[in-house]
Amino acid sequence: MQSPAPTTAMSFSDDQAEAWDRVADQLRGMGIDLTEGTTEAATEGKSTVLAVMGKAGSGKTMLLASLYKALQGAGVDIVSGDYEGKRKKDGRTLAILAPTNKAASVLRLRGVPATTIHRILYTPVYDPQFELIAEWLAGNGARPEVEGLTEQALDRAKAFYDSNASVPGALAAAGLRGSDFIKGWKRREEPLDVGFVDESSMLDDRQFDDLREIFPTLVLFGDPAQLAPVNQSGQMVFDKLGEMRQLHLSRIHRQAEGNPILDLAHALAQPDLGFDEFERMVERAARSDDRVVMAERVDAQMMARSPVLVWRNATRIRLITAFRTAFGAPEDALLPGEPLICDGIELPLKHRKKRIDLEARGLIKGAQVIYLGPGNRPGFARLHVIGAEEPQLSAASIIKIEKPDEEEPFIPQAATMGAAFLHGAAVTIHKAQGSQWENVQVFAPDLWAAAQAGRSEAGVPLWKRLAYVAITRAEKRLFWVVRNRLARPADPLGIDDLPRNAAPLALRGLEDG
């Protein structure tokens, strides 16, 4: 099968073209022909799994985006986790997933309509009258008449949807809150069709099994040089597929060539490279290119939006304490603009629906959040979820701030149940996987400590895996911090830099107790 002409100005590398052909062959066997641009009804009982593996800069995202456009061109409908109308008879669907909101938002910024795995596992239940609006917006029904909504409100909804195909966003533009039209969430019962999963090195076995139940055709995109999930003993889910199901991208693309950050990341593959020699490489890169900086101290201002990446938990806690001190944060309260990391949902089993509601709105474990201020009720906080499509919300929150040499965290705000948060000015490199920031500070003394510990993961020195993940989180500039010092901020914390919702969505179910 001949690879199609690429859909971007860049041409495919040989390994990308081979991977395209292999994926296209699998899709054709499942009834989707990318060459002819045609589809057939799915055959019940058939399934296939492939993994496209490659290091940073090898073109995984470009390949995923090109395959998405080809599938769309063949008439495959995109399932976004936003709203699903009635399935067309014999119609084919594609969902593009990522483990975290931030990873999904990176794809969306590149024109790929990605959503989180959770938003596919759980689907919203819409009020019937608002389903009519959703069907009309999607082009599957006539313009409805809805009590309480004016023609002008419907026009606003349509204009929003035409420029940004989001049903919740369109309904918010019409003046509705999420609690007006989303009445709950339910576990997906019916299988879907084709699933692309980015950042699949973060998947654990349970998530992989869930995805295989839903998607007869599953394509995983992942980086084998990253860190495996902590409960996977150094093994990633695509390691179990066998060589015939693994496609390897090895060539670094022209857009990545000459990038000193990626050059450093790939240098870590040298088997005899030690930490000291690698740090000298960082120094040489910093002298020749301003995209790499040898920093004598941590920049507190930068920590407010992109955390310092560390290995040791004790280092994380010390840096967070220094950050709060530098900004003059009080002992008993948070300042608007302080970064948080969602540490899970603390709800009893009887409140399963409320848990789903929170997670579906982006508050999944590891989500990055900015504190906006207290909510309207005791224990509630107004939050901005980084990478979420409707980022601003109010939620019952349990916020914990750990302190050096103290076993119990300080809790400046606590609801009786809800979303739990840790401070996010510094995070471990494990938690940073799947995220990217324009500027990234890597705390080198921790990586030196990992090198001194002599630990390995899957036969690779742990410090190298940590350094690779930390370095590749940087989109534009890498700050290699060599001293345990903090530079005081020039400006106070604030929230003026954050985008705002057209109409912030309330969290139904957590605001009514």
C-alpha positions in Angstrom: 0.0 0.0 0.0 1.4 3.4 -0.9 1.5 6.1 1.8 -0.6 9.1 1.0 0.8 12.5 0.5 1.4 14.2 3.9 -1.2 16.7 5.1 1.4 19.1 6.3 4.3 20.9 4.7 6.7 18.3 6.1 7.2 14.9 4.5 7.0 11.6 6.2 10.3 9.9 7.2 10.7 6.3 6.1 9.8 5.0 9.5 6.7 7.2 9.7 5.6 6.0 6.2 6.1 2.4 7.3 4.1 3.0 10.4 1.3 4.8 8.4 1.1 1.8 6.1 0.9 -0.7 9.0 -1.8 1.3 10.7 -3.7 1.8 7.4 -3.5 -2.0 6.8 -5.0 -2.7 10.2 -7.8 -0.1 9.6 -8.5 -1.5 6.2 -8.9 -5.0 7.8 -11.4 -3.4 10.2 -13.4 -1.8 7.3 -11.8 1.7 7.0 -9.8 2.3 3.8 -7.7 5.4 4.0 -6.5 5.1 0.4 -10.0 5.0 -1.1 -11.5 7.2 1.6 -14.3 4.7 2.2 -15.8 2.9 5.2 -17.8 -0.3 5.7 -19.8 -1.4 8.7 -17.7 -2.7 11.6 -17.5 -6.5 11.8 -18.6 -7.7 15.3 -16.1 -9.7 17.1 -13.0 -8.4 15.4 -10.3 -6.5 17.3 -6.8 -5.2 16.8 -4.2 -3.4 18.8 -1.0 -1.6 17.6 1.6 0.5 19.4 3.5 3.4 17.7 6.6 4.0 19.8 9.2 6.7 19.5 11.2 9.2 21.5 10.6 12.9 21.6 10.9 14.5 18.2 10.3 11.3 16.2 7.0 12.6 14.8 4.4 10.5 16.8 2.1 13.5 17.1 2.5 14.4 13.4 1.6 10.9 12.5 -1.4 10.8 14.8 -2.7 14.1 13.4 -2.3 12.9 9.8 -4.1 9.7 10.5 -6.9 11.6 12.2 -7.3 13.9 9.1 -7.3 10.9 6.8 -10.0 9.1 9.0 -12.1 12.3 9.0 -11.7 12.5 5.3 -13.0 9.0 5.0 -16.2 10.0 6.7 -15.4 8.7 10.2 -17.2 10.7 12.9 -15.2 12.1 15.8 -16.2 11.3 19.4 -14.9 14.1 21.6 -16.3 13.3 25.0 -18.3 16.5 24.6 -21.7 15.3 23.3 -22.6 12.2 21.4 -25.7 12.3 19.2 -27.4 9.3 17.8 -25.0 6.9 16.0 -25.5 6.6 12.3 -26.3 3.2 11.1 -23.1 1.5 10.0 -21.3 4.7 10.8 -17.7 4.6 12.0 -16.2 6.6 14.8 -12.8 7.7 16.2 -11.9 9.0 19.6 -8.5 10.5 20.4 -7.6 10.2 24.1 -4.9 11.2 26.5 -4.5 10.2 30.2 -4.6 13.9 31.5 -6.3 17.2 30.7 -2.9 18.8 30.0 -1.8 16.1 27.5 -5.2 16.3 25.8 -4.9 20.1 25.6 -1.4 19.8 23.9 -3.1 17.8 21.1 -6.0 20.2 20.9 -3.6 23.2 20.4 -2.3 21.3 17.4 -5.7 20.9 15.9 -6.4 17.4 17.1 -9.8 17.1 19.0 -8.5 15.0 22.0 -10.2 14.4 25.2 -9.3 12.5 28.4 -9.8 8.8 28.8 -12.1 9.5 31.7 -14.4 11.6 29.5 -14.8 8.6 27.2 -15.3 6.0 30.0 -18.1 8.2 31.5 -20.6 10.0 29.3 -22.9 12.9 30.3 -26.7 12.4 30.6 -28.4 15.5 29.1 -31.8 16.9 29.9 -34.0 15.8 26.9 -34.9 19.4 25.8 -31.2 20.3 25.6 -30.5 17.1 23.6 -32.6 18.8 20.9 -30.3 21.8 20.9 -27.2 19.5 20.8 -28.6 17.5 17.9 -29.4 20.8 16.0 -26.0 22.2 16.6 -24.4 19.0 15.3 -26.5 19.2 12.2 -28.7 16.2 13.0 -32.0 18.0 13.7 -34.2 21.0 13.1 -33.8 24.3 15.0 -35.7 23.6 18.3 -38.0 25.7 20.3 -37.0 25.6 24.0 -38.9 27.2 26.8 -36.8 29.8 28.5 -34.4 30.3 25.6 -34.8 33.2 23.2 -34.0 33.1 19.5 -31.1 35.4 20.3 -29.7 32.9 22.8 -30.0 30.1 20.2 -28.2 32.3 17.7 -25.4 32.8 20.2 -25.1 29.1 20.8 -25.0 28.4 17.0 -22.3 31.1 16.5 -20.2 29.7 19.2 -20.5 26.1 18.0 -19.7 27.1 14.4 -16.4 28.5 15.6 -15.6 26.0 18.4 -17.5 22.7 18.1 -18.2 22.3 21.8 -21.8 21.7 22.9 -21.3 22.6 26.5 -19.5 25.8 25.4 -22.3 26.7 23.0 -25.0 26.1 25.7 -22.9 28.2 28.1 -22.8 31.0 25.5 -26.6 30.8 25.4 -26.6 31.6 29.2 -27.0 28.1 30.6 -24.9 26.5 33.4 -23.7 22.9 33.2 -26.2 21.9 35.9 -29.0 23.1 33.6 -28.3 20.6 30.9 -26.1 17.9 32.3 -28.2 15.8 34.7 -25.5 13.2 35.6 -22.9 10.9 34.3 -22.9 7.2 33.5 -20.3 4.5 32.7 -20.2 3.9 29.0 -22.1 0.7 28.2 -21.9 0.5 24.4 -18.5 0.0 22.8 -17.1 2.6 20.4 -14.9 1.9 17.3 -11.4 3.3 16.7 -9.3 4.7 19.6 -6.0 6.6 19.4 -4.3 6.9 22.8 -1.5 9.5 23.2 1.0 9.4 26.1 0.2 5.7 26.5 3.4 5.1 28.5 1.3 6.4 31.4 -1.4 3.7 31.1 -1.6 1.0 33.7 -3.0 -2.5 33.1 -6.5 -1.7 34.4 -6.8 1.4 32.1 -5.6 -0.7 29.2 -8.1 -3.4 29.9 -10.9 -0.7 30.1 -9.9 0.7 26.7 -9.7 -2.7 25.0 -13.3 -3.4 26.2 -14.5 -0.1 24.5 -12.4 0.0 21.3 -12.1 -3.0 18.9 -9.4 -1.0 17.1 -6.9 0.6 19.4 -3.7 2.4 18.4 -1.3 3.4 21.3 1.2 6.3 20.8 4.0 6.3 23.4 7.6 7.0 24.4 9.5 3.9 25.6 12.1 6.1 27.2 9.7 7.7 29.8 9.0 6.4 33.3 6.6 3.5 33.6 3.6 3.9 36.0 4.6 3.3 39.6 2.6 0.1 39.9 3.9 -1.5 36.7 7.3 -2.6 37.9 9.0 -0.7 35.1 6.9 -2.2 32.4 4.6 -0.2 30.0 1.4 -1.7 28.6 2.8 -1.8 25.0 5.8 -3.9 26.2 3.3 -6.8 26.4 2.1 -6.6 22.8 4.9 -8.4 21.2 7.2 -7.2 18.4 4.7 -7.7 15.6 2.3 -5.2 17.3 5.0 -2.6 17.9 5.9 0.1 15.4 9.1 2.1 16.1 9.9 5.6 15.0 13.6 6.3 15.2 14.4 9.2 13.0 14.3 12.7 14.6 12.3 15.0 12.4 13.6 18.1 10.7 11.6 20.4 13.0 13.3 18.7 16.0 16.8 18.6 14.6 19.1 21.3 16.0 16.8 21.7 19.1 19.3 21.7 22.0 16.7 20.4 24.5 15.9 17.3 22.4 19.6 16.9 21.6 20.3 16.6 25.4 17.3 14.2 25.8 18.6 11.9 23.1 22.2 12.0 24.4 20.9 10.2 27.5 20.7 7.0 25.4 24.5 6.8 25.3 25.2 3.8 27.5 28.5 5.0 29.1 27.3 8.6 29.8 27.6 9.5 33.4 25.9 12.3 35.3 28.9 14.6 35.5 29.6 14.3 31.8 26.0 15.0 31.0 25.9 18.1 33.1 29.0 19.3 31.1 26.9 18.8 28.0 24.2 21.0 29.5 26.8 23.7 30.2 28.1 23.6 26.6 24.5 23.7 25.2 23.8 26.7 27.4 26.8 28.6 26.1 25.8 28.2 22.5 21.9 28.4 22.7 19.7 30.5 24.9 17.0 27.8 24.9 19.1 26.0 27.6 20.0 27.9 30.7 22.4 26.9 33.6 20.5 28.5 36.5 22.1 29.2 39.8 18.8 29.3 41.6 15.1 28.4 41.2 12.9 31.2 39.8 9.9 31.6 42.2 7.9 33.6 39.6 8.1 30.8 37.1 7.0 28.2 39.7 3.6 29.9 39.8 2.7 28.5 36.4 5.2 25.8 35.6 6.4 23.7 38.6 10.0 22.9 39.4 10.6 19.2 38.5 12.2 17.1 41.3 12.8 13.5 42.2 12.6 13.5 46.0 9.5 14.3 47.9 11.5 16.1 50.6 12.9 18.5 47.9 9.4 19.1 46.6 8.1 20.1 50.1 11.1 22.4 50.8 10.7 24.2 47.5 7.0 24.7 48.0 7.6 26.2 51.5 10.2 28.5 50.0 7.8 29.6 47.2 5.0 30.5 49.7 7.4 32.4 51.9 8.8 34.3 48.9 5.3 35.4 47.9 4.3 36.3 51.4 1.5 33.7 51.6 -0.1 33.6 55.0 0.1 30.4 57.1 -3.7 30.0 57.3 -4.9 30.8 53.7 -4.0 30.5 50.0 -3.3 33.4 47.7 -5.2 33.7 44.4 -2.9 32.4 41.8 -1.2 29.7 43.8 -0.8 26.4 41.8 -2.3 23.2 43.0 -2.2 19.5 41.9 -5.3 17.3 42.2 -4.5 14.4 44.5 -7.7 12.5 43.9 -11.3 12.6 45.0 -12.2 11.9 48.7 -15.8 10.7 48.6 -17.5 7.6 50.0 -18.8 5.0 47.6 -22.4 6.2 48.1 -21.4 9.5 46.4 -20.1 7.8 43.2 -22.1 10.1 41.0 -20.5 13.2 42.5 -17.0 11.6 42.0 -17.8 11.1 38.3 -19.1 14.7 38.1 -15.9 16.1 39.5 -13.6 13.9 37.4 -15.6 14.5 34.2 -15.0 18.3 34.7 -11.2 17.8 34.8 -10.4 17.1 38.4 -8.7 13.8 37.9 -5.6 12.8 39.8 -2.6 14.8 38.7 -4.7 17.6 37.1 -3.0 21.0 37.4 -5.2 23.7 38.9 -4.8 27.4 39.8 -6.6 28.6 43.0 -8.8 31.6 42.2 -10.3 32.2 45.6 -12.9 30.9 48.1 -16.2 29.7 46.8 -19.7 30.9 47.9 -20.0 28.2 50.5 -17.7 27.1 53.3 -15.2 24.5 52.1 -15.7 25.4 48.4 -13.0 26.9 46.2 -13.1 28.6 42.8 -10.6 26.9 40.6 -9.0 27.1 37.1 -8.3 23.6 35.7 -5.3 23.8 33.3 -6.0 22.3 30.0 -9.7 21.8 30.5 -12.1 23.0 27.8 -14.2 24.8 30.3 -11.5 25.5 32.9 -13.3 27.6 35.6 -15.5 26.0 38.2 -16.3 25.8 41.9 -15.8 22.6 43.9 -15.8 21.3 47.4 -12.1 21.2 48.1 -9.6 19.7 50.6 -6.4 21.6 50.2 -3.3 20.2 51.9 0.1 22.0 52.2 2.9 19.8 53.4 5.7 21.3 55.5 9.3 20.2 56.1 9.8 17.8 59.0 6.1 17.6 59.8 4.2 14.3 59.3 0.7 15.9 59.0 0.0 18.5 56.3 -1.5 21.9 57.1 -5.0 22.2 55.7 -5.9 25.8 55.0 -9.3 24.8 53.5 -11.3 21.6 53.9 -14.8 20.5 52.9 -16.2 17.4 54.5 -15.7 15.7 51.1 -14.6 16.6 47.6 -11.5 17.1 45.5 -8.2 16.8 47.3 -5.2 19.0 46.4 -1.6 19.3 47.1 0.5 22.4 46.4 1.8 22.5 42.8 4.8 24.9 42.8 7.0 21.8 42.7 6.1 18.3 41.5 7.8 15.0 41.1 9.0 14.1 37.6 6.7 11.1 37.7 3.7 13.4 38.1 4.9 15.7 35.4 4.6 13.0 32.7 2.0 13.9 30.0 2.4 17.6 30.7 4.5 20.3 28.9 5.3 23.9 29.7 6.9 26.6 27.7 9.6 27.0 30.4 10.7 24.1 32.6 13.0 24.2 35.6 14.7 20.9 36.4 16.3 20.6 39.9 19.6 19.0 39.0 20.8 18.2 42.6 18.0 15.7 42.8 19.1 14.0 39.6 22.6 13.9 40.9 21.2 12.1 44.1 19.4 9.6 41.9 22.7 8.9 40.0 24.5 8.4 43.3 21.8 6.0 44.5 22.7 3.7 41.5 19.1 2.6 40.9 17.8 1.3 37.6 14.5 0.8 35.9 14.1 -1.7 33.1 17.8 -1.9 32.8 18.3 1.9 32.4 19.8 4.0 35.2 17.0 5.8 36.9 18.6 9.2 36.7 18.6 9.0 32.9 14.9 8.2 32.7 14.2 11.0 35.2 16.3 13.4 33.2 14.8 12.4 29.9 11.2 12.9 31.1 12.1 16.2 32.9 13.9 17.7 29.9 11.2 16.7 27.4 8.6 18.6 29.4 10.1 21.9 28.1 8.6 23.3 24.9 10.8 26.3 24.5 13.4 26.8 27.3 15.1 24.4 29.8 16.4 25.8 33.0 18.9 23.4 34.6 19.0 24.5 38.2 22.3 23.6 39.9 22.0 25.2 43.4 19.5 24.8 46.2 18.5 28.5 46.2 15.4 30.5 45.3 15.3 33.8 43.4 12.6 36.1 44.9 9.8 37.1 42.6 9.6 40.5 41.0 5.8 40.6 41.0 3.0 39.4 43.3 0.9 36.4 42.5 -2.2 37.0 40.5 -4.8 35.5 38.1 -5.0 38.1 35.4 -3.0 35.9 33.0 -5.6 33.1 33.0 -8.3 32.8 30.3 -11.9 33.0 31.4 -14.9 31.0 30.5 -17.7 32.7 28.6 -20.0 31.4 31.3 -18.3 29.4 34.1 -20.0 26.1 34.7 -21.2 25.2 38.2 -20.6 21.7 39.6 -24.0 20.2 39.9 -24.2 17.7 42.7 -21.4 19.2 44.8 -23.0 22.6 45.3 -26.2 21.1 46.6 -24.5 19.1 49.4 
